[in-house]
Amino acid sequence: MFYYLKGIAAHVAPNLAVIDCGGVGYACRTTSYTLSALQVGQEAKLYTHLNVREDAMELYGFATENEKNCFQMLISVSGVGPKAALSILSANTPEGLATAIITGNEKALTVAPGVGKKIAQRVLLELKDKLAKGQLPAAGESYGGSGLTVIPQDKTSEATAALAVLGYGPAEINMALKGLDLAALSLEDIVRQALKKMLK
C-alpha cells in the first residue's frame, strides 16, 4: 500500500519513528539501525511495510530497501512475528543477517533480545531451505533439473548466496564482486563492499 514515506522526522523513540508527511504524522515501528540514521527536524525517507492484523494495522519503516527486504523475509518464517524480526535487525545489519543465514551462525541471531535458540534455528533452517529450493533468488548451480540449488562452500559462492538472500540478481552480483579482494576480506566485508558498489 505504501512503498515509502518521505517527510520530516518529527519524533524518535525506542523502536519508533514518526515521519511528518504534509502535516500527517506516520508512526513507523523500526530498528535501532534506522533510528541511528534519523535526526529530528531533518528530512527522512523510510521504506515501509504495512502489517494488517484483525485488531491492528501497523506500519514498519526502514532506512534502506535491503533492511525492509530482510524484515519481510524474517516474518515469512513460521513463528517469527514483526517484534522478533525488528529485534534481529536491530542486532544485525542486512549483510550480517545474510551472512549468518549462509554460514548457519546461530549466535548472530540469539544476541537479539527475545530471540531464543529455537527461533534462531528455525530462521536459519527455513531461510536456507528457501534459498536451496530457489524460493529466494539463489546463487550456485542447479543439479539434475530438480530445482534444488547447491551452494558450494567457498567465500565467493557464499558471498554470492548472501547477496542473493538480499534480493540481488546474478548479473548485479557478478558486477559488484568484480575487483574486490575476495581472498583478503572476510565474508561480511565482501558483502558490505559489494552492497556499497551496488548502491552507488
Secondary structure, 3 states (H helix, E strand, C coil): CCCEEEEEEEEEECCEEEEEECCEEEEEECCHHHHHCCCCCCEEEEEEEEEECCCCEEEEEECCHHHHHHHHHHHCCCCCCHHHHHHHHHHCCHHHHHHHHHHCCCHHHHCCCCCCHHHHHHHHHHHHHHHHCCCCCCCCEECCCCCCEECCCCHHHHHHHHHHHCCCCHHHHHHHHCCCCCCCCCHHHHHHHHHHHHHC
